[in-house]
Amino acid sequence: MRTAPRLLLGTAAAAGLALAASGCSSAAPASPGASSSSAAIGAVDLSADCPATVVVQTDWNPSSEHGHLYELLGPDPVIDSSGKSVSGPLYSGGEYTGVQLEIRAGGPAIGFQTVSSQMYADPSITLGYVQTDGQIIASAEQPTVSVMAPLEVSPQIIMWDPATYPDATTIADIGKTDAVVRYYGGAPYMEYLIQSGLIAAENADGGYDGTPAAFIASGGKDAQQGFASSEPYLYENEIEAWDKPVAYQLVADAGYPNYTATMSVRADALDELDGCLAKLVPVMQQAEVDFYADPEPVIDLILEAVEAYDTGIVYTRGAAEFGVSSALADGLVSNGDDGAIGDFDPERVQRMLDIVGPIALAAGSAPAEGLTAEQLYTNDYIDPSIGLPAD
């Protein structure tokens, strides 16, 4: 009998460990501490409503998926190689907002702890990256409220060798074969795929370790989890032992509409941050639009930070640029149905609660009693006029 899984509160490790497959980067000199700005405060003044330093805890090493955050930094940001953070004045539209911004790395930088646990352990964290399924699982002990969704669609994928499975176009197609599907054990999306009959329980292998070794050793017979914004590029261009395309389907397109890397606050801090969020969230929306319009300057900073952190994770310019282009091509980053970037679809959040609630309960991680979808997110701070330009 298959036992109930130990559910993970996030998949940050899955997002980043695959990037470590091909070697280590070297450290670049950096100076700790946050730079300050003597510039005059511009049209957006956050100084009276926000903390003097807005601290954001991310879910992994710097990457292009975090570009909207680094776009907020003003001139001369400071990279703290020991503290694994980038700091500087927070800017909006080229103008200083009166506060500082500190962007902290996750994953290896925080001992692979979840972002929600970091937010509750360190009250100085203003915002953190969480995902909807993780929110549900952690809701009883570490409740969070999402205030912006930088990613419209989760990049989580199941990938396979198109030469071995030329007729497969979906996860369901792979599930009809005898392919072993490797994934990080405890991921609730896999429980959904199994319970939905898309993947046979006996073919789901939770022993994925983040490296390409097992996938390559199978000679194309096995399938594997990945991310649309990274693995398709890495396997075709940077993992020499494979060096050819992979096929994939987004897990979201298989019926698991998770929001990932949402900008969230502790539930007990929402009221205190209300005035700040009303001004800050539209600034973050515009920063995302600006980043995707001209990503290269921010990519330069991200690559510099990755090198300085020297965590053993390789992140090349090609991978970063693919992260941008694939996010747009696959619709991972897009406007919501109302034309705004960053808002939440109430039906999607409810769907996630309907899926993950029973999975979490069966695994012994019961959600908060009486948890509703409305407790997991708010669109109150979203400016509906801010979105990516229409094609």
BAGU-533117 format. One line per field, with one value per residue: x, y, z of N, C-alpha, C in turn; residue number from 1. Coordinates in steps of 0.2 Angstrom, whole numbers, plus 5000, padded with zeros to 4 digits. Atoms other than C-alpha are relative to their C-alpha. Example, Ala and Ser with C-alpha at 12.3 -4.5 7.8 and 13.67 -1.06 7.14 Angstrom:
2
n.c1 <- (5004/4996)
n.c2 <- (4994/4994)
n.c3 <- (5000/4999)
ca.c1 <- (5062/5068)
ca.c2 <- (4978/4995)
ca.c3 <- (5039/5036)
c.c1 <- (5004/4996)
c.c2 <- (5006/5005)
c.c3 <- (5000/5003)
resi <- (1/2)
This chain:
391
n.c1 <- (5004/4997/5002/5001/4993/4999/5001/4995/5003/4998/4996/4994/4994/5000/4999/4993/4995/4998/4995/4994/4998/4994/4994/5000/4998/4995/5002/4997/5000/5006/5000/5006/5003/5005/4998/5005/5001/5001/5004/5007/5006/5004/5007/5003/4996/5002/4996/5005/5004/4996/4994/4995/4997/5005/4996/5003/4997/5002/5000/4994/4994/5003/5002/5004/5006/5000/4998/5004/4997/4994/5002/5002/4994/4997/4992/4994/5002/4994/5001/4997/4999/5000/5007/5004/5005/4998/5004/5000/5006/5006/5001/5007/4999/4994/5000/5000/5006/5000/4998/4995/5002/4996/5003/4996/5000/5003/4997/4994/4999/5004/4999/5006/5007/5005/5001/5005/4997/4996/5004/5002/4994/4996/5005/4998/5001/5007/5003/4997/5003/5003/5004/5006/5001/4996/5004/5005/4997/4997/5005/5001/4994/4996/5005/4997/5005/4997/5003/4999/4997/4996/5001/5007/5000/4995/4995/4999/5001/4997/4997/4998/4996/5004/4998/5003/5007/5002/5007/5002/5000/5003/4998/5004/4997/4994/5003/5002/4994/4997/4995/5000/5001/4997/5002/4998/5005/5004/5003/5007/5003/4999/5006/5006/4999/5001/5007/5005/4999/4996/4994/5001/4996/4994/4995/4998/4994/4998/4993/4996/4995/4999/4995/5002/4997/5005/5004/4996/4999/5006/5000/5006/5006/5003/5002/4997/5003/4996/5003/5000/4996/4993/4997/5000/4994/4994/4999/4998/4994/4994/4998/4997/5001/5007/4999/5006/5007/5005/5007/5003/5006/5001/5004/5006/5004/5002/5006/4997/4998/4997/4997/4994/4996/5004/4997/5005/4998/5003/5007/5001/4997/5003/5003/4995/4997/5005/4998/4994/5002/5004/4996/4994/5002/5000/4993/4998/5003/4997/4993/5000/5001/4994/4995/5001/4998/4993/4998/4993/4996/5002/4997/4993/5000/5001/4994/4995/5002/4999/4993/4997/5003/4996/5003/5000/5005/4998/5005/4997/5004/5005/5006/5004/5003/5005/5005/5004/5004/5005/5005/5005/5002/5005/5006/4999/5001/5005/5005/5006/5005/5002/4994/4995/4994/4999/5006/5002/5006/5003/5002/4994/4998/5005/4998/4994/5003/5003/4996/4995/5002/5001/4994/4997/5003/4998/4993/4999/4998/5006/5001/5003/5007/5005/4997/5003/4996/4999/4995/4993/4997/5005/4999/5001/4994/4999/5003/5003/4997/4993/4999/4996/5003/5003/4996)
n.c2 <- (4994/4994/4996/4993/4996/4994/4995/4994/4994/4996/5004/4996/5004/5003/4995/4998/5005/5002/4995/5001/5007/5000/4998/4995/4993/4997/4994/4993/4996/4996/4997/5001/4994/4997/4993/4996/4995/4993/4997/4998/5005/4998/5000/5005/4999/5006/4999/4999/5006/5006/5001/4997/5004/5005/5006/5005/5006/5004/5008/5004/4995/4995/5002/4996/5000/4995/4994/4994/4997/4996/4994/4994/4997/4994/5001/5003/5004/5004/5007/5003/5007/5005/5000/5002/4995/4994/4994/4994/4996/5003/4995/5001/4995/4996/4995/5003/5000/4999/5005/5005/5006/5005/5006/5006/5006/5006/5006/5002/4994/5001/5007/5003/5000/4997/4993/4999/5001/4994/4994/5001/5000/4993/4995/4994/5001/4997/5004/5006/5005/5006/5003/5001/5006/4999/4996/5004/5005/4997/4995/5000/4997/4994/4998/4995/4997/4998/4993/4999/5006/4998/5005/5001/5007/5004/5003/5007/5004/5006/5000/5007/5000/5000/5005/5006/4999/4995/4999/4997/4993/4998/5004/5006/5004/5003/5005/5006/5004/5003/4996/4997/4992/4998/4994/4999/5003/4996/4994/5001/5000/5007/5003/4998/5003/5007/5001/4999/5005/4998/5003/5006/4999/5004/4997/4993/5001/4993/5000/4995/4996/4994/5000/5004/5006/5006/4999/5002/5007/5004/4999/4997/5003/4997/4993/4997/4993/4995/4994/4997/4994/5001/5006/5000/4996/5003/5006/5000/4996/4999/5006/5003/5007/5001/4996/5000/4997/5004/4998/4999/4996/4997/5004/4996/5002/5006/4999/4998/4993/4997/4994/5000/4994/4995/4995/5001/4998/5004/4998/4996/4993/4996/4994/4995/4998/4998/4994/5001/5004/4996/4996/5004/5005/4998/4999/5007/5002/4996/5002/5006/4997/4997/5006/5003/4995/4999/5005/5001/4997/5004/5006/4999/5000/5007/5004/4998/5003/5007/5001/4997/5004/5006/5005/5006/5001/4997/4997/4997/4995/5003/5002/4994/4997/5005/5000/4994/5002/5005/4997/4996/5004/5005/4997/5000/4993/4997/4997/5004/4999/4993/4996/4998/5005/5001/5001/5007/5002/5004/5007/5004/5001/5005/5006/5003/5002/5006/5005/5001/5001/5008/5003/4998/5003/5007/5000/4998/4992/4997/4993/4996/5001/4995/4996/4998/4997/4993/4999/5001/4995/4994/4996/4993/4996/5001/4995/5003/4997/5001/5007/5001/4997/5004/5002)
n.c3 <- (5000/5000/4994/5002/5000/4996/5005/5000/5000/5006/5005/5002/5002/5006/5005/5001/4999/5007/5003/4997/5003/5004/4997/4994/5002/4995/4997/5002/4995/4998/4994/4997/4998/5004/5002/4999/5005/4999/5005/4998/5001/5006/5000/4995/4993/4996/4994/4994/4999/5000/4996/5003/5004/5002/5000/5004/5000/5006/4999/5002/5002/5005/5007/5004/4998/4995/5003/4998/4994/5001/5004/4995/4997/5003/5002/4996/4995/4997/4999/4994/5002/4994/4998/5006/5001/5004/4997/5003/4999/5003/5005/5004/5006/5000/4995/4994/4996/4993/4996/5002/5002/4999/5003/4997/5004/4996/5001/4996/4995/4994/4998/5004/4996/5004/5000/4994/4994/4999/4999/4993/4996/5000/5001/5004/5007/5001/5005/5002/5005/4998/5006/4998/4997/4994/4995/4997/4995/4994/4997/4993/4996/5003/5005/5004/5005/5006/5002/5007/5003/5005/5005/5001/5000/4997/5005/4999/5005/5001/5007/5002/5006/5005/5004/4997/5000/5005/5001/4994/5000/4994/4994/5000/5005/4997/4995/5003/5002/4993/4998/4994/5000/4994/4998/4993/4996/4996/5004/5000/5007/5002/4998/5004/5006/4998/4999/5006/5005/5006/4998/4995/4994/5000/5004/4997/4996/4996/4998/5004/4996/5003/5005/5006/5001/5001/5006/5005/4999/5003/5007/5002/4998/4995/5000/4995/4998/5001/5000/5007/5000/4999/5002/5008/5003/4997/5003/5007/5001/4995/4997/5005/5000/5003/5005/5005/4997/4996/5000/4993/4999/4993/4996/5000/5006/4999/4996/4993/5001/4995/5000/4997/4999/4999/4995/4995/4993/4994/4999/4994/5002/5005/4998/4998/5006/5004/5003/5004/5006/5004/5004/5002/5005/5007/5002/5002/5007/5005/5001/5005/5007/5002/5001/5006/5005/5000/4994/4999/4994/4994/5000/4998/4993/4997/5001/4996/4993/5000/5000/4994/4995/5001/4997/5004/5005/5006/5003/5006/5003/5005/4996/4998/5006/5001/4995/5002/5006/4999/4996/5004/5005/4997/4997/4993/4998/5004/4997/4998/5005/5000/5003/4995/4998/4993/4996/4999/5002/4994/5001/5000/4993/4997/5003/4996/4993/5001/5002/4995/4993/4998/5001/4994/4995/5000/4998/4993/5000/5001/5001/4995/5000/5003/5005/5006/5006/4999/4995/5003/5004/5001/5005/4998/5001/5008/5004/5006/5006/5002/5003/5005/5006/5005/5006)
ca.c1 <- (5000/5006/5008/5003/5017/5025/5020/5033/5028/5037/5047/5061/5074/5067/5068/5086/5095/5094/5104/5118/5121/5136/5148/5152/5153/5167/5164/5165/5170/5156/5153/5140/5127/5113/5117/5107/5100/5102/5090/5074/5058/5048/5030/5028/5033/5033/5043/5027/5019/5032/5046/5062/5069/5057/5064/5059/5063/5064/5063/5080/5096/5093/5085/5076/5060/5064/5068/5053/5061/5078/5070/5065/5083/5090/5108/5123/5114/5126/5128/5132/5140/5141/5123/5116/5107/5106/5101/5098/5086/5069/5065/5048/5049/5066/5063/5067/5053/5060/5064/5077/5075/5083/5081/5087/5091/5082/5086/5104/5105/5092/5097/5082/5069/5053/5049/5034/5044/5057/5044/5038/5055/5061/5048/5059/5054/5040/5036/5040/5038/5025/5014/4996/4997/5011/5000/4986/4997/5005/4989/4987/5004/5011/4996/5001/4991/4996/4995/5002/5006/5021/5018/5001/5005/5016/5032/5031/5032/5034/5046/5051/5062/5052/5062/5057/5039/5035/5017/5016/5010/5003/5007/4992/5000/5016/5005/4999/5017/5028/5039/5045/5041/5054/5050/5054/5045/5031/5026/5007/5005/5011/4998/4985/4992/4991/4974/4967/4974/4986/5001/5001/5007/5019/5028/5030/5047/5050/5069/5073/5089/5089/5103/5101/5110/5095/5086/5101/5105/5088/5092/5076/5064/5061/5051/5056/5049/5056/5052/5047/5058/5074/5076/5071/5085/5098/5095/5097/5111/5121/5120/5132/5128/5110/5112/5095/5077/5065/5046/5035/5018/5014/5007/4994/4988/4985/4972/4983/4982/4994/5000/5019/5031/5017/5022/5014/5014/5011/4992/4995/5005/4992/4983/4999/5005/4989/4995/5012/5004/4992/5006/5020/5010/5006/5025/5029/5017/5025/5042/5037/5031/5047/5058/5050/5052/5070/5077/5096/5102/5093/5100/5117/5114/5107/5122/5133/5124/5124/5143/5146/5135/5145/5133/5138/5124/5128/5117/5122/5116/5108/5098/5093/5088/5078/5069/5063/5058/5050/5040/5032/5031/5022/5011/5019/5020/5004/4990/4975/4958/4955/4971/4980/4997/4998/4980/4972/4958/4946/4940/4958/4962/4946/4951/4968/4959/4948/4962/4975/4965/4960/4978/4985/4973/4977/4995/4993/4996/4978/4974/4968/4950/4937/4950/4943/4950/4948/4960/4974/4975/4968/4967/4964/4981/4981/4980/4969/4977/4994/4998/5009/5006/4995/5003)
ca.c2 <- (5000/5017/5028/5046/5058/5071/5086/5100/5118/5124/5118/5131/5117/5109/5125/5128/5112/5107/5123/5116/5101/5108/5115/5129/5148/5159/5173/5191/5204/5213/5224/5221/5233/5243/5259/5274/5288/5306/5309/5318/5308/5307/5305/5289/5292/5276/5284/5287/5270/5257/5250/5260/5245/5234/5216/5203/5185/5175/5156/5153/5161/5176/5172/5180/5175/5187/5201/5212/5214/5219/5231/5241/5244/5262/5266/5257/5243/5233/5215/5206/5190/5183/5188/5183/5199/5214/5231/5248/5263/5257/5267/5269/5276/5282/5291/5287/5282/5286/5269/5255/5238/5222/5206/5190/5174/5158/5140/5136/5154/5149/5131/5126/5131/5137/5155/5155/5148/5162/5175/5169/5167/5185/5199/5211/5202/5212/5201/5183/5171/5158/5147/5143/5125/5129/5142/5129/5116/5129/5139/5132/5137/5150/5158/5170/5182/5184/5202/5200/5186/5190/5173/5171/5152/5140/5135/5117/5104/5086/5083/5068/5063/5067/5054/5040/5046/5054/5053/5061/5078/5078/5072/5060/5053/5049/5041/5029/5022/5013/5028/5032/5050/5057/5071/5079/5068/5076/5088/5090/5092/5074/5068/5077/5069/5052/5054/5060/5045/5054/5046/5028/5028/5014/5024/5040/5040/5054/5051/5065/5074/5089/5083/5076/5060/5048/5056/5054/5036/5030/5035/5044/5031/5040/5057/5070/5086/5102/5120/5128/5143/5133/5114/5115/5127/5118/5101/5106/5119/5117/5099/5091/5073/5076/5090/5089/5095/5089/5089/5094/5100/5112/5104/5119/5113/5096/5104/5110/5129/5133/5151/5151/5164/5175/5191/5188/5194/5186/5186/5194/5209/5213/5226/5235/5235/5240/5258/5252/5239/5251/5261/5247/5234/5245/5250/5231/5229/5243/5236/5219/5228/5238/5222/5213/5228/5229/5214/5215/5228/5218/5202/5209/5212/5195/5187/5197/5192/5174/5174/5184/5172/5157/5144/5131/5135/5139/5152/5158/5173/5161/5153/5170/5176/5160/5162/5179/5173/5157/5166/5177/5163/5150/5163/5161/5180/5188/5199/5192/5192/5210/5216/5219/5210/5202/5199/5183/5173/5168/5152/5146/5149/5140/5126/5124/5124/5110/5100/5103/5103/5084/5080/5090/5082/5064/5068/5074/5093/5098/5116/5129/5125/5133/5140/5149/5154/5172/5170/5166/5181/5199/5209/5225/5232/5228/5243/5237/5249/5242/5227/5221/5230/5222/5213)
ca.c3 <- (5000/4996/5011/5012/5008/5018/5009/5005/5008/4992/4977/4978/4979/4964/4955/4958/4961/4942/4938/4949/4937/4927/4940/4952/4950/4958/4970/4965/4977/4986/5000/5013/5019/5011/5000/5004/4993/4994/4980/4982/4984/4968/4964/4975/4993/5003/5018/5029/5026/5023/5033/5031/5023/5013/5015/5002/5005/4988/4986/4978/4971/4960/4943/4929/4937/4951/4939/4944/4961/4955/4943/4959/4964/4961/4957/4964/4973/4985/4984/5001/4996/5014/5018/5001/4998/4986/4994/4988/4987/4981/4965/4955/4937/4939/4955/4973/4985/5001/5007/5005/4997/5002/4992/5001/4992/4997/4995/5000/5008/5021/5023/5011/5024/5017/5014/5026/5040/5037/5037/5054/5061/5056/5058/5048/5032/5024/5009/5004/4990/4993/4982/4984/4988/5001/5009/5011/5019/5031/5035/5052/5059/5047/5038/5024/5012/4994/4987/4970/4958/4947/4938/4930/4927/4937/4927/4934/4921/4917/4903/4893/4878/4862/4852/4864/4865/4848/4850/4868/4869/4887/4905/4902/4887/4897/4910/4898/4895/4908/4910/4927/4932/4944/4955/4972/4985/4994/4980/4982/4963/4960/4972/4962/4946/4954/4961/4945/4936/4925/4933/4940/4958/4954/4941/4952/4959/4973/4973/4961/4967/4956/4944/4927/4930/4931/4917/4906/4912/4907/4889/4887/4895/4910/4913/4925/4934/4929/4925/4908/4912/4914/4910/4891/4888/4900/4893/4875/4877/4893/4899/4887/4891/4884/4872/4863/4865/4878/4877/4891/4897/4911/4926/4926/4909/4917/4929/4944/4943/4956/4959/4962/4969/4974/4984/5001/5019/5036/5039/5056/5047/5034/5043/5049/5031/5023/5019/5013/5001/4994/4987/4985/4975/4960/4960/4959/4945/4935/4939/4931/4916/4915/4917/4903/4892/4895/4905/4901/4914/4927/4921/4922/4941/4944/4936/4946/4962/4958/4955/4971/4981/4975/4981/4968/4957/4939/4930/4913/4903/4890/4904/4911/4894/4891/4907/4901/4883/4889/4902/4889/4876/4887/4895/4912/4914/4907/4911/4920/4912/4917/4908/4924/4929/4946/4951/4957/4949/4964/4955/4953/4971/4976/4964/4973/4990/4984/4977/4991/5006/5006/5000/5015/5027/5022/5024/5042/5037/5040/5034/5046/5052/5041/5029/5014/4997/5002/5017/5005/4994/4990/4975/4985/4981/4962/4951/4936/4924/4925/4913/4900/4883/4871/4856)
c.c1 <- (5004/4999/4999/5006/5001/5001/5005/4996/5002/5004/5006/5006/4999/5001/5007/5005/5002/5005/5007/5004/5007/5006/4999/5002/5005/4997/5003/5000/4994/5000/4993/4997/4995/5002/4994/4999/4999/4995/4994/4995/4996/4993/4997/5004/4997/5003/4995/4996/5003/5006/5006/5004/4995/5004/4996/5004/4998/5001/5006/5005/4997/4999/4996/4993/4999/5002/4996/5002/5006/4999/4998/5006/5002/5007/5004/4997/5007/4998/5004/5001/5000/4992/4995/4994/5002/4996/5001/4994/4995/4997/4993/5001/5006/5001/5000/4994/5000/5002/5005/4997/5005/4997/5005/4999/4997/5004/5006/5002/4997/5000/4994/4994/4995/4999/4996/5003/5005/4997/4997/5005/5003/4995/5002/4998/4993/4996/5004/4997/4997/4996/4994/4999/5004/4996/4994/5003/5003/4995/4999/5005/5003/4996/5003/4994/5004/4997/5002/5003/5004/4999/4993/4999/5006/5005/5001/4998/5002/5003/5002/5004/4995/5002/4998/4993/4997/4993/4997/5000/4998/5003/4995/5003/5006/4998/4998/5006/5002/5006/5000/5000/5004/4998/5002/4995/4997/4997/4993/4997/5000/4994/4994/5000/4998/4993/4995/5001/5004/5007/4999/5005/5006/5006/5002/5006/5002/5007/5004/5005/5002/5006/4997/5002/4995/4997/5004/5002/4995/5000/4994/4994/4996/4997/5002/4996/5005/4996/5001/5005/5008/5002/5000/5006/5007/5001/5002/5006/5006/5001/5002/4998/4993/5000/4995/4994/4997/4993/4997/4993/5000/4995/4993/4995/4997/4994/5002/5002/5003/5003/5007/5004/4996/5003/4995/5003/4997/4993/5000/5003/4996/4997/5005/5003/4996/5002/5006/4998/4996/5004/5006/4998/4999/5008/5003/4997/5003/5007/5000/4999/5006/5005/4999/5001/5007/5004/5008/5004/4999/5003/5007/5001/4999/5006/5005/4999/5001/5008/5003/4998/5004/4998/5001/4995/5002/4994/5003/4995/4995/4994/4996/4996/4994/4995/4995/4995/4995/4994/4995/4997/4995/4995/5001/5000/4995/4995/4994/4994/4997/5005/5005/5005/5000/4994/4998/4993/4997/4998/5006/5002/4995/5001/5006/4998/4997/5004/5005/4998/4999/5007/5004/4998/5002/5007/5002/5002/4993/5000/4997/4992/4996/5004/4996/5005/5002/5005/5007/5003/4995/5002/4999/5005/5002/4997/4998/5003/5007/5001/5005/4997/4997/5004/4998)
c.c2 <- (5006/5005/5007/5004/5005/5005/5006/5006/5004/4996/5004/4995/4997/5005/5002/4994/4997/5005/4999/4994/5001/5003/5005/5007/5003/5006/5006/5004/5004/5003/5000/5007/5003/5007/5004/5005/5007/5004/5002/4995/5002/5000/4995/5001/4994/5001/5000/4994/4994/5000/5004/4996/4994/4994/4995/4993/4996/4993/4997/5005/5005/4997/5005/5000/5005/5007/5006/5003/5004/5006/5006/5003/5006/4999/4997/4996/4996/4993/4997/4993/4995/5000/4998/5004/5005/5005/5006/5004/4997/5006/4998/5005/5004/5004/4996/5001/5001/4995/4995/4993/4995/4993/4994/4994/4995/4994/4998/5006/4999/4993/4996/5000/5004/5007/5002/4999/5006/5006/5000/5000/5007/5005/5005/4998/5003/4996/4994/4997/4994/4998/4998/4993/5000/5004/4996/4995/5004/5005/4999/5003/5006/5003/5006/5003/5002/5006/5001/4993/5002/4995/4998/4992/4997/4997/4992/4996/4993/4999/4993/5001/4999/4994/4993/5000/5005/5002/5004/5007/5003/4996/4993/4995/4996/4995/4994/4995/4997/5004/5002/5007/5002/5007/5001/4997/5005/5006/4998/4999/4993/4996/5001/4996/4992/4998/5001/4995/5001/4997/4994/5001/4996/5002/5007/4998/5007/5000/5005/5005/5007/5000/4996/4993/4994/5001/4998/4992/4996/5000/5002/4996/5003/5008/5003/5007/5005/5007/5003/5005/4998/4993/4999/5003/4996/4993/5000/5004/5000/4993/4995/4993/4999/5004/5000/5002/4995/5002/5001/5003/5003/4996/5004/4998/4993/5000/5002/5007/5004/5007/4999/5006/5006/5005/5000/5003/4995/5002/5005/5007/5003/5006/5006/5002/5002/5006/4999/4996/5004/5004/4995/4995/5003/5002/4993/4998/5003/4997/4994/5002/5002/4995/4997/5004/5001/4996/5000/5004/4996/4993/5000/5000/4993/4996/5002/4998/4993/4998/5002/4995/4993/4994/4993/4999/5004/5004/5005/5006/4997/4997/5005/5003/4995/5000/5006/4998/4995/5002/5003/4995/4995/5003/5000/5007/5003/5004/4996/5002/5007/5004/5002/4994/4999/4998/4993/4998/4996/4993/4996/4999/4995/4993/4997/4998/4993/4994/4998/4998/4993/4997/5001/4996/4993/4999/5002/5007/5003/5008/5003/4998/5005/5005/5001/5003/5007/5002/5000/5005/5006/5003/5007/5005/5001/5006/4997/5003/4998/4993/5001/5003/4995/4999/5004)
c.c3 <- (5000/5005/4998/5001/5005/4995/5001/4999/4994/4996/4998/4999/4993/4994/4998/4999/4993/4997/5003/4996/4997/5003/5005/4997/5005/5003/4997/5006/5001/5007/5004/5002/4995/4998/5002/4994/5003/4995/5003/4998/4994/5001/5005/5006/5004/5007/5006/5001/5000/5005/4997/4995/4998/4998/4996/5000/4994/5002/4997/4998/4995/4993/4996/5002/5006/4997/5002/5006/4999/4996/5005/5003/4996/4998/5005/5005/5002/5001/5006/4999/5006/5002/4995/4999/4995/5003/4996/5001/4995/4995/4996/4994/5000/5006/5007/5004/5007/5005/4997/4998/5001/4998/5002/4996/5005/4999/5004/5005/5006/5002/4997/5004/4995/5002/5006/5007/5002/5002/5008/5005/5001/4998/4995/4993/4998/4995/4999/4995/5003/4994/5004/5004/5007/5005/5003/5005/5006/5003/5007/5005/4997/4994/4996/4995/4994/4997/4993/4997/4994/4994/4999/5000/5003/4994/5001/4994/5001/4993/4999/4993/4994/4995/5002/5000/4995/5000/5007/4999/5007/5006/4999/4995/5003/5005/4998/4998/5007/5002/5007/5000/5007/5002/5008/5005/5005/4997/4999/4992/4997/5003/4996/4993/5001/5001/4994/4994/4994/5000/5004/5006/5000/4996/5002/5005/5003/5001/4995/5004/4997/4995/4994/4999/4998/4994/4994/5000/4997/4992/4997/5002/5005/4999/5006/5001/4997/5000/4993/4999/5000/4996/4992/4997/5003/4997/4993/4999/5005/5004/4994/4999/4997/4993/4994/5003/5005/4999/5007/5000/5007/5004/5001/4995/5001/5006/5007/4999/5005/4999/5004/5001/5001/5006/5006/5007/5005/5001/5006/4999/4995/5002/5001/4993/4995/4996/4995/4993/4995/4995/4996/4994/4993/4998/4998/4994/4995/4999/4996/4993/4997/4999/4994/4994/4998/5005/5001/5005/5006/5000/5001/5008/5003/4999/5004/5007/5001/5000/5007/5006/5001/5004/4996/4994/4994/4996/4995/4997/4995/5004/5003/4995/4998/5005/4999/4994/5001/5004/4996/4995/5002/5004/5008/5003/4995/5004/5002/4995/5000/4997/5005/5002/5008/5004/5000/4997/5006/4998/5000/5007/5004/4998/5004/5007/5000/4999/5006/5007/5002/5000/5007/5006/5001/5002/5007/5000/4999/5000/5006/5000/4997/4995/4993/4995/5002/5005/4997/4995/5000/4994/5001/4998/4993/4997/4993/4994/4998/4998/4995/4994/4996/4994/4994)
resi <- (1/2/3/4/5/6/7/8/9/10/11/12/13/14/15/16/17/18/19/20/21/22/23/24/25/26/27/28/29/30/31/32/33/34/35/36/37/38/39/40/41/42/43/44/45/46/47/48/49/50/51/52/53/54/55/56/57/58/59/60/61/62/63/64/65/66/67/68/69/70/71/72/73/74/75/76/77/78/79/80/81/82/83/84/85/86/87/88/89/90/91/92/93/94/95/96/97/98/99/100/101/102/103/104/105/106/107/108/109/110/111/112/113/114/115/116/117/118/119/120/121/122/123/124/125/126/127/128/129/130/131/132/133/134/135/136/137/138/139/140/141/142/143/144/145/146/147/148/149/150/151/152/153/154/155/156/157/158/159/160/161/162/163/164/165/166/167/168/169/170/171/172/173/174/175/176/177/178/179/180/181/182/183/184/185/186/187/188/189/190/191/192/193/194/195/196/197/198/199/200/201/202/203/204/205/206/207/208/209/210/211/212/213/214/215/216/217/218/219/220/221/222/223/224/225/226/227/228/229/230/231/232/233/234/235/236/237/238/239/240/241/242/243/244/245/246/247/248/249/250/251/252/253/254/255/256/257/258/259/260/261/262/263/264/265/266/267/268/269/270/271/272/273/274/275/276/277/278/279/280/281/282/283/284/285/286/287/288/289/290/291/292/293/294/295/296/297/298/299/300/301/302/303/304/305/306/307/308/309/310/311/312/313/314/315/316/317/318/319/320/321/322/323/324/325/326/327/328/329/330/331/332/333/334/335/336/337/338/339/340/341/342/343/344/345/346/347/348/349/350/351/352/353/354/355/356/357/358/359/360/361/362/363/364/365/366/367/368/369/370/371/372/373/374/375/376/377/378/379/380/381/382/383/384/385/386/387/388/389/390/391)
